[in-house]
Amino acid sequence: MESYTYTPCLPAGRRYAESFKEWLQVIKCSESSIERMPRQLQEFFTWLTQHNITDIEQITRQHVNGFYDYLKYERKSQHTGTLLRPQTLNSYIRCLKLFAHYLEETQQGNLPVNLLYEKGQAHIRQILTVEEVQQLYQATSEDHYGIRERAILSLYYGCGLRSSEGIALNLEDVLLDQKMIYVRKGKGYKERYVPFVESQKEDFEHYLKQSRPKLLKDEAEQAFLIGHMGRRMSYNILLKTLKRLQQRTGNEILKAKIIGLHALRHSIATHLMQRGMKFDYISQFLGHTLMSSTQVYTHLAHELEYANT
């Protein structure tokens, strides 16, 4: 991603960028987004100043579209000297849409953004087979760290959570009696309840009784997943945990796969599709706003079946 430093153009541009960054942290955006989007926003501010816009209330849809045309047809990558890729353009669109939502939510104004995402090259999703997921479970150790490993797999595979959703979970969000996970703020700021089965309930109960108390250092800590330092678990530690399990399996094909937490989410969605679960149920389970986001798993399920024949 670009690393230019931009001078905010609107008189209150720096304030907007800083408060927008704080808001991104509150809604649990990824660390990379929290660092990147304020810079992209400042680039938008700079462009506006160059076009004699000095107040946010002056911004029209034509200005937003004009800035995007500049990005698409004029803006060059600092690293390659070529026009921006669809993936990069889409990151700017997401930034502008999130900033518009921020302005509306904080009652600071209205930013008219009606930009459509670019259709770039399809992102290749790494999908695990059911057998490979079972091997990850089997690779968990017998100590309290292994109990936590099973809880992590049950959250990210069994419940299909996004990485940030699992990290943000608090104790009160894991409803054992109802066999539900309460996701307070998923993607698009939407809350939802995610069901889980008896085996996952057992994983969560064992973790809460046998693992979490040994990891905890502050009784006031409300995070569900606790890291080695006794605080809320970070993305990097979760990823390292998954990588360790992957290498412990002894399955050379699985060990060679480049996977992250999202691969577990993609895998459960694909497996549910293979089992014949209704399309709209899977969409609700994953917390998708658009059906098109779920439709990709139809193709992945067929692809996985073909690969196994």
N, C-alpha and C positions, 0 to 999 in steps of 0.2 A: 504494500500500500504506500501511497505517496507520503513523503516526510517534509513537505514544504512547511515553512512557518509563515502564517498570514497575519497581517495586521487587521483587526476588526474594523469594519468600515462604518457601521452605524455608530452614532455617539454612544449608545448603550450596548454596542456589540460585544465588548468584553464581558459585561455583566450577563448578557444572554448566554454566551458561551459557557461561562463558569457555572451559572445556575442550571443550565441544561445538563452539564456534566454531573452535577450533584443529583439531578433527577434521574439520570440514567443509572446511577449507582443505587438509588432507592428502588427502582423497578427491576433490579438484578440483571442488567445487561452484562454481556461478557466483558472481560477486562479489555480485550482488543477494541470492542465497540466503544467503551467508555473513553479510551484514549483517542480513537480515530474520529468519531463523529463531531466533537467540538472543533477539531481542525477543519473538517469539511464544512461545518457551519460558518466558521470564520472566512473560509474561501467564498461562500455565498455572500456574506456581508461585504467583503471586498469588492466583489462584482457589482453589488448594488450601489456602492458608493461611486464606482466608475460610471454608473448610469444615473447619477444624480438622485438617488433615493437615499434620503437622510432620516426617515422615520419608518418604523415597521408597519405603521398603519397605511403607508403609501403603497405597500407591496401588493401587486395584483397577480392574477393567474398568468398574465402575459409575461410578467417579470420572472416568475418561477420557470415558465417554459423557455424563456430566453436564456436563463442561466443554464438550463439543461441542454439546450442547443449548443451553447458554448462548450460545455463539457464533452458533448458527443462529437462535435464536428471540428473543434478548434483545440481543445485542451490536449496537451501531449504529456505522456508519462515521463517523469523525471529519469527513470531508470532505462527505458527502452527508446525514448524519443518518438514513440508511435502513439496513435490515438488510444484512448482508454478502452479497456476490454469491457464487454457486457457485465461481467461480474463486478468490476469496479464502479461502473455506472449505476448498477443496482444498489450498491452500498450507499451512494449519494442519494438515490431516491428514498431509500429506507431512512436515512438521516433526516431528510426534509419532512417525511411523513411523521416521523417521531417528534420532530421539533414542532410541527403543526399540532400534534396531539398534546405536547407539553404546554403550548400556549393556550390551548383550549382548556386543559385541565386546571391550569393555574390562573385562568381568566385574565390573560395578558393580551389577548387579541386573536385574530384569525388569519391563518396562512393558507391560501387556496392552492392545494397541491392535488392535481389530478393526473400525475404522471404514471405511465404504465411501465412495468418492469420489462427489461430487455430479455429476449430469449437467447441466452448464450448456449454454450455447449453444456449438455446435461452433465450434472455432477455424478460421478460414479460412486454409488453407495456400496460399501462393503457389507455383505450379508453373511451371517453365520448360519450354519445348518443347525437343526435341533440337536443333533449328536454333538456338535462343537460346543453348543451352550451347555449341554450336560457335562462335557469334559471340563469346562470352566468351573462348574459347581464342584465336580469331583476333585479339582485341584486345590480347593480351599483347605487350609490347615485346620488342626483340631483345637488350637488354642483360641484365646479371646480375639486375636486378630483374624483368625479364620472365620469365627462367628460373624465378625463385622463384614468380612468379604462376602459371605452368603447374603447378608442383609443388603449390601450394595448391589449384588446381582439381582436380587429380588425387586429392588427399587427400579433399576434401570432396564432390566429385561422384563421381569414379571409385571411391572406396572408401566413400563414404556415411558418413563419420565425423561424430560429434557435435562441436560446436565445442571443448569441453573435451578430447575425446579427441585431436584433432589437436594442440592446444597442448601437451598432456602428453607427446607422443611424444619418445622419445630416439633417438639414432642406432642403438642396438642393436635397436630395435623395428621398424626398416624392413629386412626380410629380402629383399634383392634377389634372391639366388639362388633362393629358394623362392617369390618373387613373393607375399609375405605381409606384412601389417601386424599386429604384435602389440599389441593393445589391452590394457594391463595392468589398468586399472580403468575399465570402462565404467559405464553407469548400473546401479544396483543392485549395484555393486562386483564385477561379473562380468567376467572376462577372456575374450577371444576372438581368433581369427585371422581377418583379412579378406583375401581374395585380390585381386590386381590383375592386369591384363593387360599385354602387352608394351609398349604405347604409354605406359602409366603408369610402367612400369619405366624407360623411357627418360627420362621427365620427372624422375623421382627421381634417376637417375644424373647427368643433366646438372646438376641443382641441386647435388648433392653435390660434383661436380668443378669446376663453373664459377661457381657463385653463392655457396654457403655459405662457401667459404674467403675470399671478398672481404668478406663481411659479418661474419665472426667476429673477435672481438677478444681472446678468452681461449681458448686451446687446450683448457682443461679443461672448457669448456662442452659438455654432452652433449645439449642440446636439438636436435631435428631442424630445426624451423623457427626461423630466426634473424631478429630484427628489425633495424632500422637502427642501434640502439645496441649491436649485437653480443650481445644477450641473447635469451632465449626470447621468442618473438613473443607479443604480447598479443592479446586478443580485439578490442580497438578497432582495432589496426593491421590485423588480418585483415579486419575489416569495411570499413575504409576502402579497402583494396586491392580488394575485391570491388566496392565502389561506383565506384571509378575505372574498372575494367574495364567495368562496366555503362554508364557514360557514354561510354566510348570506342567502343562498338559502333556508334553512329549509328542504331541501331534505336529509333525513338521509342516504340514500344510497350514494348520491353524497358526502356528508360530510365525509363519512367513507373512501372514495377513497384516495389513496396516489398519488397525481398528482403534476406535475411541469409544467413549460412552454412547455416542449417537448410534454407533453400529448395533448396540444392544437394542435401542429403540427401533431402528429399522428392521432388525431381525424379528422382534416380537410382532410387529405390524405385518410383516410378510408371512410369518407362521400362522397368524390368525386368519389371514386371507386364504392361505392354503387349506385351513380347516373348515372354511366355508362360513365364517362369521359374516354377518350382514355388513355391507359397506358403511352404512351410516353409524353403526355401533363402533366400528373401528375408528371412524372419524371423531366420534365423541370421546372415545378412550384416549386418543392421542391429543385431543384438544385442538384439532384443526378448525380454523375458521372457514377455509375454502375446501370444497370437495376435491378440487384439482390437486391439492396437496396430498390427499389420500390415494388418488387414482394411480399414482406412480407405483404403489405396492402391487397393483394388479399385474403390471408388467414384470416386476421383480419376482413375484411368486411364480409366474410362468417360466421365467428365466432360470430360477432355482430348480424347478421341477425338471426342466430340460437338461440342466447340468448334471442332475442325479440319475438320469436314465441311461 
